[in-house]
Amino acid sequence: MPDIDTELADNIAASLAEIPHPSLPEGSDLYGKTKLFPDYQAEDGETWFSLVHGVPHESSVSFVAVLQATRALRKGFESALYFYGPGTLACMATRGFPTTGNAAFPGEMNMNASIATFIAEGGTVYCCRFGLALHGLREEDLIEGVIPAHPLDVQDAVIHYARKGAIIQSNFNL
């Protein structure tokens, strides 16, 4: 009967030898660079509005929503984010481990930093008070500049921005 450790070691060596590593040297292009659409800039009075209903650091959806809203802001759009439901967790200045503001793992605080940048560059951030309450979060712990909003404001905010002709992006994940 063959030695299982020897057989396993032989299988590992065979597996590693199947595909040479690295297959491409560092810095090699993996994808083309052709941008298909024009680099649109905002026209006078154009608005961007993003709804975010997702847990920060659990998926990239919420983080990408903040990045998209920031990019729209930099293109000249009046830009706003509205966090509700579990999205409200992203608005907490008290996130971190082992102390507030510290990242227990790389990227844990990306949302906080990106929201602070968005606000500093002129973006508007709303945070639903009911979403805060659902998660035991306190208004006084919001990132500076985040505006607490009544639960009924979620729908009215969508109506407000739709009537302004905003491009509306809705992000939902759990």
ROSE-4610 file (N, C-alpha, C; in Angstrom, 1 decimal, always signed):
// ROSE-4610
residu = [M/M/M/P/P/P/D/D/D/I/I/I/D/D/D/T/T/T/E/E/E/L/L/L/A/A/A/D/D/D/N/N/N/I/I/I/A/A/A/A/A/A/S/S/S/L/L/L/A/A/A/E/E/E/I/I/I/P/P/P/H/H/H/P/P/P/S/S/S/L/L/L/P/P/P/E/E/E/G/G/G/S/S/S/D/D/D/L/L/L/Y/Y/Y/G/G/G/K/K/K/T/T/T/K/K/K/L/L/L/F/F/F/P/P/P/D/D/D/Y/Y/Y/Q/Q/Q/A/A/A/E/E/E/D/D/D/G/G/G/E/E/E/T/T/T/W/W/W/F/F/F/S/S/S/L/L/L/V/V/V/H/H/H/G/G/G/V/V/V/P/P/P/H/H/H/E/E/E/S/S/S/S/S/S/V/V/V/S/S/S/F/F/F/V/V/V/A/A/A/V/V/V/L/L/L/Q/Q/Q/A/A/A/T/T/T/R/R/R/A/A/A/L/L/L/R/R/R/K/K/K/G/G/G/F/F/F/E/E/E/S/S/S/A/A/A/L/L/L/Y/Y/Y/F/F/F/Y/Y/Y/G/G/G/P/P/P/G/G/G/T/T/T/L/L/L/A/A/A/C/C/C/M/M/M/A/A/A/T/T/T/R/R/R/G/G/G/F/F/F/P/P/P/T/T/T/T/T/T/G/G/G/N/N/N/A/A/A/A/A/A/F/F/F/P/P/P/G/G/G/E/E/E/M/M/M/N/N/N/M/M/M/N/N/N/A/A/A/S/S/S/I/I/I/A/A/A/T/T/T/F/F/F/I/I/I/A/A/A/E/E/E/G/G/G/G/G/G/T/T/T/V/V/V/Y/Y/Y/C/C/C/C/C/C/R/R/R/F/F/F/G/G/G/L/L/L/A/A/A/L/L/L/H/H/H/G/G/G/L/L/L/R/R/R/E/E/E/E/E/E/D/D/D/L/L/L/I/I/I/E/E/E/G/G/G/V/V/V/I/I/I/P/P/P/A/A/A/H/H/H/P/P/P/L/L/L/D/D/D/V/V/V/Q/Q/Q/D/D/D/A/A/A/V/V/V/I/I/I/H/H/H/Y/Y/Y/A/A/A/R/R/R/K/K/K/G/G/G/A/A/A/I/I/I/I/I/I/Q/Q/Q/S/S/S/N/N/N/F/F/F/N/N/N/L/L/L]
num = [1/1/1/2/2/2/3/3/3/4/4/4/5/5/5/6/6/6/7/7/7/8/8/8/9/9/9/10/10/10/11/11/11/12/12/12/13/13/13/14/14/14/15/15/15/16/16/16/17/17/17/18/18/18/19/19/19/20/20/20/21/21/21/22/22/22/23/23/23/24/24/24/25/25/25/26/26/26/27/27/27/28/28/28/29/29/29/30/30/30/31/31/31/32/32/32/33/33/33/34/34/34/35/35/35/36/36/36/37/37/37/38/38/38/39/39/39/40/40/40/41/41/41/42/42/42/43/43/43/44/44/44/45/45/45/46/46/46/47/47/47/48/48/48/49/49/49/50/50/50/51/51/51/52/52/52/53/53/53/54/54/54/55/55/55/56/56/56/57/57/57/58/58/58/59/59/59/60/60/60/61/61/61/62/62/62/63/63/63/64/64/64/65/65/65/66/66/66/67/67/67/68/68/68/69/69/69/70/70/70/71/71/71/72/72/72/73/73/73/74/74/74/75/75/75/76/76/76/77/77/77/78/78/78/79/79/79/80/80/80/81/81/81/82/82/82/83/83/83/84/84/84/85/85/85/86/86/86/87/87/87/88/88/88/89/89/89/90/90/90/91/91/91/92/92/92/93/93/93/94/94/94/95/95/95/96/96/96/97/97/97/98/98/98/99/99/99/100/100/100/101/101/101/102/102/102/103/103/103/104/104/104/105/105/105/106/106/106/107/107/107/108/108/108/109/109/109/110/110/110/111/111/111/112/112/112/113/113/113/114/114/114/115/115/115/116/116/116/117/117/117/118/118/118/119/119/119/120/120/120/121/121/121/122/122/122/123/123/123/124/124/124/125/125/125/126/126/126/127/127/127/128/128/128/129/129/129/130/130/130/131/131/131/132/132/132/133/133/133/134/134/134/135/135/135/136/136/136/137/137/137/138/138/138/139/139/139/140/140/140/141/141/141/142/142/142/143/143/143/144/144/144/145/145/145/146/146/146/147/147/147/148/148/148/149/149/149/150/150/150/151/151/151/152/152/152/153/153/153/154/154/154/155/155/155/156/156/156/157/157/157/158/158/158/159/159/159/160/160/160/161/161/161/162/162/162/163/163/163/164/164/164/165/165/165/166/166/166/167/167/167/168/168/168/169/169/169/170/170/170/171/171/171/172/172/172/173/173/173/174/174/174]
x = [+0.8/+0.0/+0.9/+0.6/+1.5/+1.3/+2.4/+2.3/+1.5/+0.4/-0.5/+0.2/+1.1/+1.8/+2.7/+3.3/+4.2/+3.3/+2.2/+1.2/+0.7/+0.3/-0.2/+0.9/+2.1/+3.2/+3.4/+3.4/+3.5/+2.4/+1.2/+0.0/+0.1/+0.6/+0.8/+1.8/+3.0/+4.0/+3.5/+2.7/+2.1/+1.1/+0.3/-0.6/+0.1/+1.1/+1.8/+2.6/+3.0/+3.7/+2.8/+1.5/+0.6/+0.6/+0.6/+0.5/+1.7/+2.5/+3.7/+3.2/+3.9/+3.6/+4.9/+4.8/+3.6/+3.4/+2.2/+1.9/+2.2/+2.2/+2.6/+3.4/+4.4/+5.2/+4.3/+4.6/+3.9/+3.9/+2.8/+2.7/+2.1/+1.9/+1.4/-0.1/-0.5/-1.9/-2.7/-3.8/-4.8/-6.0/-6.3/-7.5/-7.2/-8.0/-7.8/-8.2/-7.8/-8.0/-9.0/-9.6/-10.5/-11.8/-12.0/-13.2/-14.2/-15.4/-16.4/-17.2/-17.6/-18.5/-17.7/-18.2/-17.5/-17.4/-16.4/-16.3/-17.2/-18.5/-19.5/-19.2/-19.5/-19.5/-20.9/-21.2/-22.5/-22.8/-24.0/-24.5/-25.1/-25.3/-25.8/-27.1/-27.0/-28.2/-28.4/-27.5/-27.7/-27.4/-28.1/-28.0/-27.9/-27.1/-26.9/-27.4/-28.2/-28.7/-28.6/-27.9/-27.7/-28.4/-29.1/-29.7/-28.8/-28.5/-27.6/-28.2/-28.5/-29.2/-28.3/-27.1/-26.2/-25.2/-24.8/-23.9/-22.5/-21.8/-20.5/-19.5/-18.5/-17.5/-18.0/-19.3/-19.8/-19.9/-19.9/-19.9/-19.3/-19.0/-18.5/-19.6/-20.9/-21.9/-22.1/-22.1/-22.2/-21.0/-19.8/-18.6/-18.6/-18.9/-18.9/-20.0/-21.1/-22.1/-21.5/-20.7/-20.0/-19.0/-18.2/-17.3/-17.9/-19.1/-19.8/-20.3/-20.9/-21.4/-20.3/-19.1/-18.0/-17.5/-17.5/-17.1/-18.1/-19.4/-20.4/-20.2/-19.9/-19.6/-18.4/-17.4/-16.2/-16.4/-17.5/-17.8/-18.7/-19.1/-19.8/-21.3/-21.7/-23.1/-23.3/-24.5/-24.9/-25.1/-24.4/-24.5/-24.8/-25.7/-26.2/-26.3/-26.0/-26.2/-27.2/-28.0/-29.0/-28.8/-28.4/-28.2/-29.4/-29.9/-31.1/-30.9/-31.8/-31.7/-30.3/-29.7/-28.3/-27.3/-27.6/-26.7/-26.3/-27.1/-26.8/-25.6/-25.2/-24.0/-22.8/-22.8/-21.7/-21.4/-22.4/-22.3/-21.8/-21.4/-21.0/-19.5/-19.3/-17.9/-17.3/-18.2/-17.7/-17.3/-17.2/-16.8/-15.3/-14.8/-13.4/-13.1/-11.9/-11.5/-10.0/-9.4/-10.0/-10.5/-10.3/-10.8/-11.4/-12.2/-12.9/-11.8/-12.1/-11.3/-10.1/-9.9/-8.8/-9.4/-8.7/-9.2/-8.6/-9.5/-9.1/-8.6/-9.0/-8.5/-8.5/-7.6/-7.5/-8.8/-9.1/-10.4/-11.6/-11.5/-12.6/-13.1/-12.3/-12.7/-12.8/-12.8/-12.9/-14.1/-15.3/-16.5/-16.4/-16.0/-15.9/-15.0/-13.9/-13.0/-13.6/-14.3/-14.9/-16.1/-16.9/-18.0/-17.4/-16.4/-15.8/-15.3/-14.6/-14.1/-15.2/-16.3/-17.5/-18.1/-18.2/-18.7/-17.8/-16.5/-15.5/-15.4/-15.8/-15.8/-17.1/-18.1/-19.3/-20.5/-20.4/-21.5/-22.4/-23.7/-24.7/-24.9/-24.9/-25.2/-26.4/-27.4/-28.5/-28.4/-28.9/-29.0/-30.3/-31.0/-32.3/-32.3/-33.1/-33.1/-33.7/-34.6/-35.2/-34.2/-33.4/-32.3/-31.3/-31.0/-30.2/-30.8/-32.1/-32.7/-32.8/-33.0/-33.0/-31.7/-30.6/-29.3/-28.7/-29.6/-29.1/-28.0/-28.1/-27.1/-27.6/-26.6/-27.0/-26.7/-27.5/-27.3/-26.0/-25.7/-24.5/-23.2/-23.3/-22.2/-22.0/-22.8/-22.7/-21.4/-20.9/-19.7/-20.1/-19.2/-19.5/-20.0/-21.1/-21.6/-22.8/-23.0/-24.1/-25.4/-26.4/-27.7/-28.7/-29.1/-30.1/-31.5/-32.2/-33.4/-34.6/-35.8/-37.0/-37.2/-37.7/-38.0/-38.8/-39.8/-40.7/-39.9/-38.7/-38.0/-37.4/-37.2/-36.6/-37.4/-38.7/-39.6/-39.6/-39.8/-39.9/-38.5/-37.4/-36.2/-36.1/-36.5/-36.6/-37.4/-38.6/-39.5/-38.8/-38.2/-37.5/-36.4/-35.6/-34.5/-35.0/-36.0/-36.6/-37.2/-37.8/-38.4/-37.3/-36.2/-35.0/-34.4/-34.8/-34.3/-33.0/-32.8/-31.6/-31.4/-30.2/-29.8/-29.9/-30.7/-30.9/-30.3/-29.4/-28.8/-29.3/-29.8/-30.3/-29.5/-28.9/-28.0/-28.6/-28.9/-29.6/-28.8/-28.3/-27.8/-27.8/-27.8/-27.8/-26.7]
y = [-1.2/+0.0/+1.2/+2.2/+3.4/+4.3/+5.0/+6.0/+7.2/+7.5/+8.5/+9.9/+10.1/+11.4/+11.6/+10.5/+10.5/+10.7/+10.0/+10.2/+11.6/+12.1/+13.5/+14.5/+14.3/+15.2/+15.1/+13.9/+13.7/+14.4/+14.3/+15.0/+16.5/+17.0/+18.5/+18.9/+18.2/+18.6/+18.6/+17.5/+17.4/+18.6/+18.9/+20.0/+21.3/+21.6/+22.9/+23.0/+21.8/+21.8/+21.9/+21.8/+21.8/+23.1/+24.2/+25.5/+26.3/+26.8/+27.6/+28.9/+29.2/+30.4/+31.2/+32.5/+33.2/+33.0/+33.0/+32.8/+34.1/+35.2/+36.5/+37.3/+38.0/+38.8/+39.9/+40.4/+41.5/+42.7/+43.4/+44.5/+44.2/+42.9/+42.5/+43.0/+43.4/+43.8/+42.5/+42.5/+41.4/+41.7/+43.0/+43.4/+44.7/+44.9/+46.0/+47.3/+48.5/+49.7/+50.7/+50.2/+51.0/+51.4/+52.7/+53.1/+53.3/+52.7/+52.7/+54.0/+54.5/+55.7/+57.0/+58.1/+59.4/+59.6/+60.4/+60.7/+61.9/+61.6/+62.6/+63.4/+64.7/+65.6/+66.2/+66.6/+67.1/+68.4/+68.5/+69.7/+70.5/+71.8/+72.7/+72.0/+72.0/+71.5/+70.0/+69.2/+67.7/+67.2/+66.1/+65.6/+64.1/+63.6/+62.1/+61.8/+60.7/+60.3/+58.8/+58.4/+56.9/+56.5/+55.5/+54.8/+53.6/+53.5/+52.4/+51.7/+50.4/+49.5/+48.2/+48.4/+47.2/+47.4/+46.2/+46.2/+46.6/+47.6/+47.9/+46.7/+46.5/+45.5/+44.1/+43.8/+42.5/+42.2/+43.3/+43.1/+44.4/+44.4/+45.6/+46.5/+46.1/+46.9/+48.3/+48.3/+49.6/+50.5/+49.9/+50.7/+51.3/+50.5/+50.9/+52.1/+52.0/+53.1/+54.4/+54.4/+55.6/+56.1/+55.1/+55.5/+56.1/+55.5/+56.1/+57.5/+57.7/+59.0/+60.0/+59.6/+60.5/+60.8/+59.9/+60.1/+61.1/+60.9/+61.8/+63.2/+63.3/+64.6/+65.3/+64.5/+65.1/+65.4/+64.9/+65.2/+66.4/+67.0/+68.2/+68.0/+66.8/+66.5/+67.0/+67.5/+67.6/+66.2/+65.7/+64.3/+64.1/+63.1/+62.7/+61.2/+60.8/+59.4/+59.3/+58.3/+58.1/+56.6/+56.5/+55.2/+54.9/+53.7/+53.2/+51.7/+51.2/+49.8/+49.5/+48.4/+48.0/+49.0/+49.8/+50.7/+51.8/+52.0/+53.0/+52.7/+51.4/+51.0/+51.7/+52.0/+52.6/+54.0/+54.7/+56.1/+56.3/+55.2/+55.3/+55.7/+56.8/+57.2/+56.3/+55.4/+54.6/+53.2/+53.0/+51.7/+51.5/+50.3/+50.0/+48.9/+48.4/+47.5/+47.4/+47.5/+47.4/+48.7/+49.8/+51.1/+51.7/+52.8/+53.4/+54.0/+53.8/+54.3/+53.4/+52.3/+51.4/+50.2/+49.7/+48.6/+47.3/+46.4/+45.1/+44.2/+44.6/+43.9/+45.0/+44.8/+45.8/+46.1/+47.3/+47.7/+47.9/+47.5/+47.6/+49.0/+50.0/+51.4/+52.1/+51.4/+52.1/+52.9/+52.4/+53.1/+54.4/+54.4/+55.6/+56.6/+56.2/+57.2/+57.7/+56.9/+57.3/+58.2/+58.0/+58.8/+60.2/+60.2/+61.5/+62.3/+61.6/+62.3/+62.9/+62.1/+62.5/+63.8/+63.8/+65.0/+66.2/+65.9/+67.0/+67.6/+66.8/+67.4/+68.0/+68.0/+68.7/+67.8/+66.5/+65.6/+65.7/+65.3/+65.3/+63.8/+63.6/+62.2/+62.2/+61.4/+61.3/+59.9/+59.8/+58.5/+58.3/+57.2/+57.0/+56.7/+57.4/+57.2/+55.9/+55.4/+54.1/+53.0/+53.1/+52.2/+52.2/+53.4/+53.5/+52.7/+53.0/+52.3/+50.8/+50.3/+48.9/+48.2/+48.9/+48.3/+48.8/+49.6/+50.1/+51.1/+51.9/+52.9/+54.3/+55.2/+56.5/+57.6/+58.6/+59.7/+60.4/+60.5/+61.3/+60.6/+59.3/+58.6/+58.6/+59.4/+59.5/+60.2/+59.9/+60.6/+62.0/+62.9/+64.3/+64.7/+65.4/+65.9/+65.0/+63.8/+63.0/+63.5/+63.6/+64.2/+63.1/+63.1/+62.1/+62.5/+61.4/+61.7/+60.8/+61.3/+60.6/+59.4/+58.3/+57.1/+57.4/+58.3/+58.6/+59.4/+59.9/+60.6/+59.8/+58.5/+57.7/+57.8/+57.6/+57.7/+59.1/+60.1/+61.5/+62.0/+61.4/+61.8/+61.3/+60.1/+59.6/+60.4/+60.8/+61.7/+63.1/+63.6/+64.9/+64.9/+63.9/+63.8/+63.4/+62.6/+62.2/+63.5/+64.3/+65.5/+66.5/+66.4/+67.2/+66.7/+65.5/+64.8/+64.1/+63.7/+63.0/+61.7/+61.3/+59.9/+59.2/+58.2/+57.5/+56.1/+55.8/+54.5/+53.9/+52.7/+52.1/+50.8/+50.7/+49.6/+48.8/+47.6/+46.8/+45.4/+45.2/+43.8/+43.6/+42.3/+41.9/+41.0]
z = [+0.0/+0.0/+0.0/-0.9/-1.0/+0.3/+0.6/+1.7/+1.2/+2.0/+1.7/+1.6/+2.6/+2.6/+1.3/+0.9/-0.3/-1.5/-1.6/-2.7/-2.7/-1.6/-1.5/-2.0/-1.5/-1.9/-3.4/-4.0/-5.4/-6.2/-5.6/-6.3/-6.2/-5.1/-4.9/-5.9/-6.1/-7.0/-8.4/-8.8/-10.1/-10.4/-9.4/-9.5/-9.8/-9.0/-9.1/-10.5/-11.0/-12.3/-13.5/-13.3/-14.5/-15.2/-14.5/-15.0/-14.5/-15.4/-14.8/-14.1/-13.1/-12.3/-12.2/-12.2/-12.7/-14.2/-14.6/-16.0/-16.8/-16.2/-16.8/-15.8/-16.2/-15.3/-14.7/-13.5/-12.9/-13.9/-13.9/-14.8/-16.2/-16.5/-17.8/-17.9/-19.1/-19.3/-19.3/-18.6/-18.6/-19.5/-19.5/-20.2/-21.1/-22.1/-22.9/-22.2/-22.8/-22.1/-22.9/-23.9/-24.7/-23.9/-23.7/-23.1/-24.2/-24.0/-25.1/-25.1/-24.0/-24.0/-23.7/-24.2/-23.9/-22.4/-21.9/-20.5/-20.3/-20.0/-19.8/-18.6/-18.7/-17.6/-17.4/-16.2/-15.9/-16.7/-17.1/-17.7/-16.5/-16.8/-15.7/-15.0/-13.7/-12.9/-12.9/-13.5/-13.4/-12.1/-11.7/-10.4/-10.4/-9.4/-9.2/-7.8/-7.7/-6.4/-6.3/-5.2/-5.0/-3.7/-3.7/-2.5/-2.2/-0.9/-0.5/+0.6/+0.4/+1.4/+1.4/+2.0/+2.0/+3.2/+3.7/+4.8/+4.3/+5.0/+4.6/+4.9/+4.1/+4.3/+4.0/+3.8/+3.5/+2.0/+1.2/-0.2/-0.8/-2.1/-2.7/-3.2/-3.2/-3.7/-3.1/-1.8/-1.1/-1.3/-1.3/-1.5/-2.9/-3.9/-5.3/-5.4/-4.7/-4.8/-4.4/-3.3/-2.8/-3.8/-4.4/-5.4/-6.6/-7.1/-8.2/-7.9/-6.7/-6.4/-6.3/-5.8/-5.8/-7.2/-8.1/-9.5/-10.1/-9.9/-10.4/-9.9/-8.6/-8.0/-8.7/-9.0/-9.6/-11.1/-11.7/-13.0/-13.1/-11.9/-11.8/-11.5/-11.2/-10.8/-9.4/-9.1/-7.7/-7.3/-6.2/-5.9/-4.5/-4.3/-2.9/-2.8/-1.5/-1.1/+0.0/-0.1/+1.0/+1.5/+2.7/+3.4/+4.2/+4.0/+4.8/+5.0/+5.9/+6.3/+6.8/+6.5/+6.9/+6.4/+5.4/+4.8/+5.8/+6.8/+7.9/+8.7/+8.7/+9.4/+8.8/+7.5/+6.9/+7.4/+7.9/+8.3/+9.8/+10.4/+11.8/+12.0/+12.7/+13.0/+14.0/+14.7/+15.7/+15.3/+13.9/+13.4/+13.7/+13.7/+13.9/+14.9/+15.0/+16.0/+16.1/+17.2/+18.5/+19.1/+18.4/+18.8/+17.5/+17.8/+16.6/+15.7/+14.4/+13.4/+13.0/+13.7/+13.4/+12.6/+11.6/+10.7/+11.3/+11.6/+12.0/+10.8/+9.6/+8.4/+7.3/+6.3/+5.3/+4.6/+4.5/+3.8/+4.7/+5.9/+6.8/+6.9/+6.8/+7.0/+5.7/+4.6/+3.2/+3.1/+3.6/+3.5/+4.3/+5.5/+6.3/+5.6/+5.2/+4.5/+3.2/+2.5/+1.2/+1.5/+2.5/+2.8/+3.3/+4.1/+4.6/+3.4/+2.4/+1.2/+0.4/+0.2/-0.5/+0.1/+1.4/+2.1/+1.9/+2.1/+2.0/+0.7/-0.4/-1.7/-2.2/-1.2/-1.5/-1.7/-1.5/-1.6/-0.4/-0.6/+0.5/+0.9/+2.2/+2.7/+3.6/+3.4/+4.2/+4.9/+6.1/+6.8/+7.5/+7.2/+7.8/+9.3/+10.0/+11.5/+11.8/+11.0/+11.3/+11.1/+10.0/+9.8/+11.0/+11.5/+12.7/+13.8/+14.1/+15.2/+15.1/+13.9/+13.6/+14.1/+14.0/+14.3/+15.6/+16.4/+17.7/+17.6/+16.5/+16.2/+16.7/+17.1/+17.7/+16.7/+16.6/+15.7/+16.0/+17.3/+17.7/+17.2/+16.8/+16.3/+14.8/+14.1/+12.7/+12.3/+11.1/+10.5/+10.4/+10.7/+10.7/+9.3/+9.2/+8.0/+7.4/+8.0/+7.6/+8.2/+7.4/+7.8/+8.2/+9.4/+9.8/+9.1/+8.7/+8.0/+8.5/+8.5/+8.9/+8.0/+8.5/+7.7/+6.5/+6.6/+5.4/+4.4/+4.7/+3.7/+2.6/+2.8/+1.7/+0.5/+0.5/-0.7/-1.2/-0.3/-0.7/-1.3/-0.8/-1.4/-2.9/-3.1/-4.5/-5.4/-4.9/-5.6/-5.9/-4.9/-5.0/-6.1/-6.0/-7.0/-8.3/-8.4/-9.7/-10.4/-9.6/-10.2/-10.6/-10.0/-10.4/-11.7/-12.1/-13.3/-13.0/-11.7/-11.3/-12.0/-12.2/-12.5/-11.1/-11.0/-9.7/-9.8/-8.9/-8.8/-7.4/-7.5/-6.3/-6.1/-4.9/-4.5/-3.3/-3.5/-2.5/-2.4/-1.2/-0.9/+0.6/+0.9/+2.3/+2.6]
